[in-house]
Amino acid sequence: MQLRYSFRLYPDAGQRTALARAFGCARVVFNDAVSVREDARKAGLAFPAAGELSRKLITEAKRTKERCWLGEVSAVVLQQSLRDAEAAYRNFFASLKGARKGPRLGAPRFKSRKDARQSIRFTANARWKITGSGRLILPKIGAVRVKWSRTLPAVPTSVTVIKDSAGRYFASFVVDTDPAADAARMPDTGQTVGIDLGLTHFAVLSDGTKIDSPRFLRRAEKKLKKAQRELSRKQKGSKNRAKARLKVARAHAKVADARREFHHQLSTKLIRENQAIGVEDLAVKGLARTRLAKSVHDAGWAQFVDMLAYKAARYGRTLVKIGRFEPTSQTCSTCGVKDGPKPLNVREWTCTACGTVHDRDHNAALNIKQAAGLAASACGVPVRPEPVLAQREETGSHGFPTGNRAA
């Protein structure tokens, strides 16, 4: 499978100027492609093909006085910007037809030089390379210093240079991983676990382990409020406002980086120790519209589950997502009796059928593990029966006569 490995870049003043020029040229080509296609749509004409756009917006544009500065950057950067526009329209039309999963996408919009994120991409034919001293040589930019936090597992196929809202530069390499090396890195294990995600504790495992919620945003909230207050008092368009905006962006980036690192460490630990994992498919968007919105976003459940999903696929593990309407907090994990809904302030409850005293989160984790089909009895046989074919007399709609239903 393909993965991205990101590393921090430290360009000098001249290289930052060259990167800004490349970001601007890529943005202009993207906007020109969107403009040409919008004009064709309004005129009722067919969209121009990719080859025609490349010839008109890059090759011929370089010869004009208005766009001659496009020749100051690598042609690969401009071609990749056109491919991004093509992909944006392809995803938009697939979303309209219902062929693309996920939320519906809107039509591509014009990019702004004030966007928080700027990026350019270099493929193999751009002849970029990594030197023996660890520098990243980019065409028409130079040898950029890289902070290598780890070694690349294979030769990368492309590199994307990104500038985020905090003014930091990153190099994102696309690498094809080796399945044999991944299997040797994490051998099979017979352990299974169910995970109940929450706010009081970030995660409670079916084995009783409770992982506290770091609450990175809550801990940095006082500092963020002060930085945001200073930003609001600066005059719009001034250099002091730009400095204050950068300070706010860096504070938020620090929170996001700490949260991402926590998710990476925990997800890798769970994948290493367990062969199969069961989690609940939480409605994060719905929960984000409640009074718990800030705490829900601070926890970052969706990002954590996404990490579990791709790491499970990489290392040959099994990740099972159960339905969000499964009554995991209402069912007794001992006898299976549904005891009804309970308010959030009830953290312990006693089953009315068998008298077992349950911790709310631990009981939910056990039920998630059982609902995912990962629980087993003492002899190793799955608790839930295997699906079997329905008998002939069991098929059809119950309660209706087997004769002519129209009569």
ZAVEX-500472 format. One record per residue (C-alpha): residue in three letters; x, y, z. Coordinates in pm, 1 decimal. Each point is the difference from the previous one (the first is absolute). Layout:
% ZAVEX-500472
<'Ala' <X Y Z>>
...
***
This chain:
% ZAVEX-500472
<'Met' <0.0 0.0 0.0>>
<'Gln' <99.7 361.2 -49.3>>
<'Leu' <76.3 218.7 301.2>>
<'Arg' <120.5 354.3 54.5>>
<'Tyr' <305.0 85.7 209.2>>
<'Ser' <27.0 366.3 97.9>>
<'Phe' <318.3 177.7 106.9>>
<'Arg' <64.5 357.7 103.9>>
<'Leu' <180.1 224.9 -249.0>>
<'Tyr' <217.5 298.7 86.8>>
<'Pro' <47.8 206.4 -319.7>>
<'Asp' <218.3 310.0 5.3>>
<'Ala' <-119.5 345.1 -107.6>>
<'Gly' <67.8 -54.3 -371.2>>
<'Gln' <-165.6 -340.1 1.3>>
<'Arg' <-306.7 139.5 178.5>>
<'Thr' <-30.6 259.2 -276.9>>
<'Ala' <29.0 -271.3 -266.6>>
<'Leu' <-261.2 -212.6 179.3>>
<'Ala' <-236.9 297.1 23.0>>
<'Arg' <45.0 53.8 -374.4>>
<'Ala' <-75.7 -367.3 -67.7>>
<'Phe' <-307.3 7.3 226.0>>
<'Gly' <-128.5 305.8 -185.0>>
<'Cys' <55.5 -143.1 -347.9>>
<'Ala' <-171.3 -327.2 89.9>>
<'Arg' <-292.6 193.5 145.1>>
<'Val' <-33.7 215.0 -314.3>>
<'Val' <-3.2 -304.0 -229.3>>
<'Phe' <-263.8 -168.3 216.7>>
<'Asn' <-218.3 312.4 -2.5>>
<'Asp' <42.0 37.2 -376.8>>
<'Ala' <-117.2 -359.0 -48.8>>
<'Val' <-306.5 59.2 217.4>>
<'Ser' <-74.2 325.8 -183.8>>
<'Val' <22.4 -161.9 -345.8>>
<'Arg' <-229.2 -283.3 101.2>>
<'Glu' <-250.7 235.7 160.8>>
<'Asp' <-9.0 207.8 -319.6>>
<'Ala' <-63.4 -317.1 -202.2>>
<'Arg' <-279.2 -103.7 234.9>>
<'Lys' <-173.9 337.3 -22.4>>
<'Ala' <29.6 -5.7 -379.7>>
<'Gly' <-142.9 -351.9 -14.7>>
<'Leu' <316.3 -142.9 -155.5>>
<'Ala' <188.0 -317.0 81.4>>
<'Phe' <278.2 24.1 254.3>>
<'Pro' <344.5 31.9 -161.1>>
<'Ala' <216.2 -310.3 27.8>>
<'Ala' <305.0 -18.9 224.5>>
<'Gly' <239.8 15.9 -294.5>>
<'Glu' <-166.3 311.3 -137.4>>
<'Leu' <11.7 167.8 340.4>>
<'Ser' <369.1 -83.8 36.7>>
<'Arg' <83.0 147.7 -339.3>>
<'Lys' <-209.1 313.8 50.4>>
<'Leu' <63.1 77.3 368.9>>
<'Ile' <367.7 -102.6 25.5>>
<'Thr' <180.3 -32.5 -333.8>>
<'Glu' <-160.6 295.1 -179.7>>
<'Ala' <-42.1 207.1 317.1>>
<'Lys' <375.6 1.5 60.9>>
<'Arg' <46.9 181.0 -332.8>>
<'Thr' <-232.2 284.1 93.0>>
<'Lys' <99.2 313.4 187.2>>
<'Glu' <-266.9 -50.9 268.5>>
<'Arg' <107.6 -355.9 89.9>>
<'Cys' <368.5 -8.9 -95.3>>
<'Trp' <96.8 -44.5 366.5>>
<'Leu' <-143.7 -353.2 -8.7>>
<'Gly' <333.2 -106.3 -149.1>>
<'Glu' <180.1 88.2 323.3>>
<'Val' <-127.6 -315.2 173.4>>
<'Ser' <17.9 -368.4 -83.3>>
<'Ala' <-244.1 -110.3 -270.9>>
<'Val' <-83.1 -309.0 207.0>>
<'Val' <-149.6 220.6 271.0>>
<'Leu' <-233.4 161.3 -254.7>>
<'Gln' <-99.6 -333.4 -152.0>>
<'Gln' <-80.5 -142.0 341.9>>
<'Ser' <-215.8 303.4 74.7>>
<'Leu' <-203.0 -78.2 -313.4>>
<'Arg' <-33.6 -359.1 116.2>>
<'Asp' <-130.2 124.5 334.3>>
<'Ala' <-267.1 199.8 -183.1>>
<'Glu' <-91.0 -309.3 -204.6>>
<'Ala' <-27.9 -209.5 315.2>>
<'Ala' <-215.5 266.1 167.7>>
<'Tyr' <-248.6 -1.4 -289.5>>
<'Arg' <6.2 -379.3 -20.3>>
<'Asn' <-83.2 -30.9 369.1>>
<'Phe' <-270.2 266.7 -32.0>>
<'Phe' <-180.1 -181.4 -282.4>>
<'Ala' <37.8 -336.8 172.8>>
<'Ser' <-155.6 151.8 310.6>>
<'Leu' <-292.1 137.3 -202.5>>
<'Lys' <-65.9 -344.0 -149.2>>
<'Gly' <24.7 -170.4 337.9>>
<'Ala' <300.5 -206.3 -109.3>>
<'Arg' <225.9 152.9 264.4>>
<'Lys' <-39.8 -90.6 364.2>>
<'Gly' <-10.9 260.6 271.8>>
<'Pro' <-158.1 344.6 14.7>>
<'Arg' <-95.1 175.4 -321.0>>
<'Leu' <275.6 216.3 -143.6>>
<'Gly' <-43.3 342.4 -150.9>>
<'Ala' <141.4 127.2 -327.1>>
<'Pro' <368.1 103.1 -1.7>>
<'Arg' <56.7 357.0 114.8>>
<'Phe' <273.3 253.0 -62.3>>
<'Lys' <302.2 -17.0 226.2>>
<'Ser' <120.7 305.8 187.7>>
<'Arg' <351.8 108.7 87.1>>
<'Lys' <-133.9 52.5 353.2>>
<'Asp' <-96.3 -365.7 39.3>>
<'Ala' <137.1 -159.0 316.0>>
<'Arg' <158.9 -286.3 -191.5>>
<'Gln' <216.2 24.2 -311.6>>
<'Ser' <149.2 -301.8 -176.2>>
<'Ile' <184.5 -112.6 -312.5>>
<'Arg' <79.0 -352.5 -115.3>>
<'Phe' <305.5 -144.8 -176.3>>
<'Thr' <-17.9 -340.0 -170.7>>
<'Ala' <290.2 -220.4 -104.5>>
<'Asn' <41.9 169.9 -340.3>>
<'Ala' <76.8 328.0 179.9>>
<'Arg' <343.0 -147.9 85.7>>
<'Trp' <-8.1 90.9 365.8>>
<'Lys' <229.5 -201.2 223.0>>
<'Ile' <131.6 -44.2 352.2>>
<'Thr' <371.2 58.3 40.4>>
<'Gly' <236.1 -207.5 209.2>>
<'Ser' <10.5 275.2 259.9>>
<'Gly' <-378.7 -8.1 37.2>>
<'Arg' <-90.7 306.3 -204.7>>
<'Leu' <-307.1 1.8 -225.6>>
<'Ile' <84.5 141.7 -342.4>>
<'Leu' <-305.2 149.7 -171.7>>
<'Pro' <11.9 139.0 -356.9>>
<'Lys' <34.8 380.2 -16.1>>
<'Ile' <-9.6 16.1 380.7>>
<'Gly' <325.7 -154.4 116.7>>
<'Ala' <122.2 -234.9 271.2>>
<'Val' <-234.4 38.5 295.6>>
<'Arg' <97.6 -111.5 349.3>>
<'Val' <-219.2 -281.0 137.5>>
<'Lys' <-50.7 -116.1 357.4>>
<'Trp' <-0.9 -378.6 -39.4>>
<'Ser' <-188.8 -144.1 296.5>>
<'Arg' <9.5 -355.0 -143.2>>
<'Thr' <121.6 -188.8 -304.1>>
<'Leu' <-216.1 -55.6 -305.4>>
<'Pro' <-92.0 -369.6 -42.8>>
<'Ala' <29.4 19.3 -379.5>>
<'Val' <82.3 236.5 -284.5>>
<'Pro' <-278.6 263.3 -17.6>>
<'Thr' <-191.9 50.2 -324.4>>
<'Ser' <-88.7 366.6 51.3>>
<'Val' <43.1 284.9 245.8>>
<'Thr' <-242.9 275.6 94.0>>
<'Val' <132.1 319.8 155.2>>
<'Ile' <-254.5 152.8 239.0>>
<'Lys' <-14.1 330.3 182.4>>
<'Asp' <-255.6 0.5 282.2>>
<'Ser' <-181.4 286.4 172.7>>
<'Ala' <274.9 24.3 263.2>>
<'Gly' <261.1 77.7 -264.5>>
<'Arg' <169.4 -340.7 28.0>>
<'Tyr' <125.6 -196.3 -300.9>>
<'Phe' <-34.3 -376.5 -39.0>>
<'Ala' <103.5 -258.7 -258.1>>
<'Ser' <-254.0 -279.0 -39.8>>
<'Phe' <139.5 -310.0 -175.7>>
<'Val' <-221.6 -269.1 -155.1>>
<'Val' <147.3 -343.8 70.9>>
<'Asp' <-110.8 -349.9 -101.3>>
<'Thr' <32.0 -222.3 306.8>>
<'Asp' <119.8 -360.0 -8.4>>
<'Pro' <-264.5 -246.1 131.7>>
<'Ala' <266.1 -255.3 96.5>>
<'Ala' <193.2 253.8 204.5>>
<'Asp' <-321.0 118.5 168.7>>
<'Ala' <-94.8 -358.0 90.2>>
<'Ala' <344.0 -61.3 151.0>>
<'Arg' <-18.8 322.3 194.3>>
<'Met' <-325.8 -96.3 173.9>>
<'Pro' <-50.0 -377.4 28.1>>
<'Asp' <-344.5 -148.1 56.4>>
<'Thr' <-142.8 -5.7 349.8>>
<'Gly' <-305.9 -172.9 136.7>>
<'Gln' <-126.8 294.2 203.5>>
<'Thr' <-326.0 182.2 -75.8>>
<'Val' <-138.1 315.2 158.4>>
<'Gly' <-307.5 221.0 -1.3>>
<'Ile' <39.2 376.9 35.4>>
<'Asp' <-255.4 240.1 143.8>>
<'Leu' <88.4 359.7 -86.6>>
<'Gly' <-116.6 274.5 233.7>>
<'Leu' <69.3 338.7 153.6>>
<'Thr' <62.2 -81.9 368.1>>
<'His' <256.5 -253.8 -120.2>>
<'Phe' <120.1 15.9 -358.8>>
<'Ala' <-26.7 -378.0 -30.3>>
<'Val' <-101.3 -288.2 223.8>>
<'Leu' <110.2 -346.6 -113.5>>
<'Ser' <-187.8 -322.1 49.9>>
<'Asp' <281.0 -128.7 222.1>>
<'Gly' <-73.3 279.8 248.9>>
<'Thr' <278.7 239.0 -102.6>>
<'Lys' <-101.1 365.9 15.3>>
<'Ile' <188.8 258.5 -205.3>>
<'Asp' <-39.3 355.6 124.3>>
<'Ser' <-97.1 275.6 -239.9>>
<'Pro' <291.6 245.7 -41.0>>
<'Arg' <-236.2 290.0 -87.4>>
<'Phe' <263.2 189.7 -191.8>>
<'Leu' <-236.3 279.0 -104.5>>
<'Arg' <-137.2 51.9 351.1>>
<'Arg' <348.8 18.9 145.7>>
<'Ala' <111.8 259.8 -255.9>>
<'Glu' <-328.4 192.3 3.1>>
<'Lys' <124.9 282.6 219.6>>
<'Lys' <299.7 64.3 -223.1>>
<'Leu' <-214.3 -20.3 -313.2>>
<'Lys' <-251.5 249.2 137.8>>
<'Lys' <274.8 248.4 79.2>>
<'Ala' <153.9 -32.8 -347.8>>
<'Gln' <-338.6 34.7 -167.5>>
<'Arg' <-84.5 305.6 208.8>>
<'Glu' <326.4 166.0 -102.3>>
<'Leu' <-76.0 -77.3 -364.6>>
<'Ser' <-345.7 157.4 16.4>>
<'Arg' <150.1 327.4 127.8>>
<'Lys' <242.5 42.4 -290.4>>
<'Gln' <-87.8 219.1 -295.1>>
<'Lys' <-99.0 -194.4 -310.1>>
<'Gly' <267.6 1.8 -267.0>>
<'Ser' <281.7 95.9 236.4>>
<'Lys' <322.4 -192.6 50.7>>
<'Asn' <-76.0 -37.4 369.6>>
<'Arg' <-324.3 -178.0 -89.0>>
<'Ala' <191.5 -239.3 -226.3>>
<'Lys' <236.5 -76.1 288.1>>
<'Ala' <-290.4 -55.2 239.2>>
<'Arg' <-175.0 -227.2 -250.9>>
<'Leu' <314.9 -206.9 -31.6>>
<'Lys' <18.3 -30.3 378.2>>
<'Val' <-357.3 -132.9 14.9>>
<'Ala' <66.9 -245.1 -283.0>>
<'Arg' <311.9 -133.4 171.2>>
<'Ala' <-188.6 -50.5 326.6>>
<'His' <-271.3 -199.1 -177.7>>
<'Ala' <260.9 -197.6 -195.1>>
<'Lys' <170.3 -97.1 325.0>>
<'Val' <-330.3 -136.6 135.5>>
<'Ala' <-72.4 -190.3 -321.7>>
<'Asp' <350.5 -150.1 -9.7>>
<'Ala' <-23.2 -119.1 361.3>>
<'Arg' <-339.4 -158.1 -64.1>>
<'Arg' <123.2 -172.7 -316.6>>
<'Glu' <306.0 -136.4 178.5>>
<'Phe' <-218.4 -139.8 278.4>>
<'His' <-228.5 -169.0 -253.7>>
<'His' <297.1 -147.6 -186.5>>
<'Gln' <159.3 -145.8 312.6>>
<'Leu' <-323.4 -148.1 135.0>>
<'Ser' <-117.3 -142.8 -333.1>>
<'Thr' <339.0 -159.2 -67.7>>
<'Lys' <2.1 -154.4 347.5>>
<'Leu' <-348.3 -149.1 -45.8>>
<'Ile' <81.7 -132.2 -347.7>>
<'Arg' <323.0 -158.4 124.3>>
<'Glu' <-162.4 -176.4 294.0>>
<'Asn' <-328.1 -118.3 -156.7>>
<'Gln' <-86.6 -203.7 -305.5>>
<'Ala' <-360.5 126.6 -15.7>>
<'Ile' <-153.1 323.6 131.4>>
<'Gly' <-363.7 99.1 36.5>>
<'Val' <-105.5 365.5 11.4>>
<'Glu' <-329.5 186.3 -14.2>>
<'Asp' <-91.6 205.7 -306.1>>
<'Leu' <-68.2 327.8 181.0>>
<'Ala' <-206.1 282.2 -151.6>>
<'Val' <263.9 267.5 50.7>>
<'Lys' <-181.3 257.8 -214.8>>
<'Gly' <-316.2 -40.6 204.9>>
<'Leu' <184.1 18.5 331.2>>
<'Ala' <183.2 311.3 -122.2>>
<'Arg' <-333.2 184.2 -11.1>>
<'Thr' <-67.5 -51.1 369.8>>
<'Arg' <127.4 180.7 308.8>>
<'Leu' <290.2 -247.7 5.2>>
<'Ala' <129.5 122.4 -335.9>>
<'Lys' <330.6 142.1 123.0>>
<'Ser' <81.9 -313.1 200.7>>
<'Val' <-94.6 -224.6 -294.3>>
<'His' <229.5 187.8 -237.0>>
<'Asp' <273.2 4.1 263.8>>
<'Ala' <-12.3 -380.6 26.2>>
<'Gly' <37.8 -52.4 -376.7>>
<'Trp' <-172.9 -339.4 -17.6>>
<'Ala' <-29.9 -0.6 -379.1>>
<'Gln' <372.8 54.5 -52.2>>
<'Phe' <81.3 -276.0 248.7>>
<'Val' <-233.9 -252.6 -166.7>>
<'Asp' <142.1 88.8 -343.1>>
<'Met' <349.0 -75.2 131.5>>
<'Leu' <-117.9 -334.4 133.2>>
<'Ala' <-155.4 -80.3 -338.8>>
<'Tyr' <305.7 62.3 -217.2>>
<'Lys' <242.6 -156.8 247.4>>
<'Ala' <-219.7 -309.7 26.5>>
<'Ala' <-2.0 -28.8 -380.0>>
<'Arg' <376.5 46.5 -12.9>>
<'Tyr' <94.6 -256.1 264.4>>
<'Gly' <-264.6 -263.9 -72.5>>
<'Arg' <-222.5 73.1 298.5>>
<'Thr' <-380.4 -3.0 11.3>>
<'Leu' <-199.7 310.8 89.6>>
<'Val' <-374.2 -45.0 49.7>>
<'Lys' <-232.0 300.4 30.1>>
<'Ile' <-335.4 -66.9 161.8>>
<'Gly' <-310.3 209.3 -58.4>>
<'Arg' <-41.6 322.7 192.7>>
<'Phe' <-348.8 -108.5 111.6>>
<'Glu' <123.6 -314.3 174.4>>
<'Pro' <-114.5 32.9 367.5>>
<'Thr' <343.6 -63.4 147.8>>
<'Ser' <-62.4 216.3 306.8>>
<'Gln' <-345.0 -147.1 65.4>>
<'Thr' <77.4 -372.5 -22.8>>
<'Cys' <144.8 -215.5 274.7>>
<'Ser' <317.8 -162.5 -126.5>>
<'Thr' <-50.2 -293.6 240.4>>
<'Cys' <-355.3 -117.0 -71.0>>
<'Gly' <-85.7 204.7 -311.1>>
<'Val' <-312.9 164.6 145.3>>
<'Lys' <-73.3 349.0 -130.7>>
<'Asp' <-46.7 224.1 303.8>>
<'Gly' <-107.8 317.7 -179.5>>
<'Pro' <162.6 337.7 -65.0>>
<'Lys' <187.6 182.1 273.0>>
<'Pro' <107.9 365.2 36.4>>
<'Leu' <366.4 86.7 -40.5>>
<'Asn' <48.2 69.4 370.2>>
<'Val' <-65.7 -369.4 78.0>>
<'Arg' <349.9 -155.4 -14.4>>
<'Glu' <-86.1 -322.5 185.1>>
<'Trp' <-318.9 -202.5 -1.7>>
<'Thr' <-129.1 -334.2 122.4>>
<'Cys' <-170.5 -244.6 -235.0>>
<'Thr' <-357.4 -67.2 115.8>>
<'Ala' <9.5 -353.7 -142.2>>
<'Cys' <326.3 -150.0 128.1>>
<'Gly' <106.9 261.6 257.2>>
<'Thr' <341.6 64.0 -154.7>>
<'Val' <149.0 341.5 77.8>>
<'His' <134.8 156.8 -318.9>>
<'Asp' <235.0 283.9 -75.2>>
<'Arg' <-178.6 180.6 -282.2>>
<'Asp' <298.4 37.9 -233.9>>
<'His' <153.2 -342.8 67.9>>
<'Asn' <-337.4 -166.2 -56.1>>
<'Ala' <-36.7 188.7 -329.9>>
<'Ala' <347.1 -113.7 -111.3>>
<'Leu' <-92.5 -362.6 74.5>>
<'Asn' <-321.6 35.6 -198.1>>
<'Ile' <187.8 158.5 -290.4>>
<'Lys' <239.7 -293.2 -4.8>>
<'Gln' <-289.3 -246.9 3.5>>
<'Ala' <-201.1 190.9 -262.4>>
<'Ala' <305.1 1.2 -226.9>>
<'Gly' <14.6 -379.4 24.1>>
<'Leu' <333.7 0.3 180.8>>
<'Ala' <-112.2 -143.5 334.2>>
<'Ala' <56.7 -371.5 66.1>>
<'Ser' <-101.9 -242.6 265.1>>
<'Ala' <239.9 -184.5 229.1>>
<'Cys' <47.6 -280.4 -253.1>>
<'Gly' <79.0 246.7 -276.8>>
<'Val' <-330.9 -30.5 -185.3>>
<'Pro' <-152.4 328.8 -120.9>>
<'Val' <-285.1 119.6 218.3>>
<'Arg' <-219.5 102.8 -288.9>>
<'Pro' <-115.6 -283.7 -229.7>>
<'Glu' <122.1 -9.5 -356.6>>
<'Pro' <-251.4 109.7 -268.6>>
<'Val' <-183.7 -287.8 -168.9>>
<'Leu' <-224.7 -19.6 -301.8>>
<'Ala' <-368.5 62.9 71.0>>
<'Gln' <-231.4 -300.5 -37.5>>
<'Arg' <-260.5 5.7 -269.8>>
<'Glu' <-286.8 52.2 242.2>>
<'Glu' <185.3 291.7 165.7>>
<'Thr' <29.4 213.8 -313.6>>
<'Gly' <-251.2 261.9 -109.0>>
<'Ser' <-203.0 246.3 205.5>>
<'His' <-134.6 -140.0 324.3>>
<'Gly' <-369.3 46.3 68.8>>
<'Phe' <-107.6 -9.5 -365.2>>
<'Pro' <-169.7 -299.6 -165.0>>
<'Thr' <212.3 -200.6 -239.1>>
<'Gly' <-266.1 13.5 -270.1>>
<'Asn' <-85.1 283.0 -236.4>>
<'Arg' <83.2 315.8 202.4>>
<'Ala' <-171.4 229.9 -246.6>>
<'Ala' <-327.9 -180.1 75.0>>
***
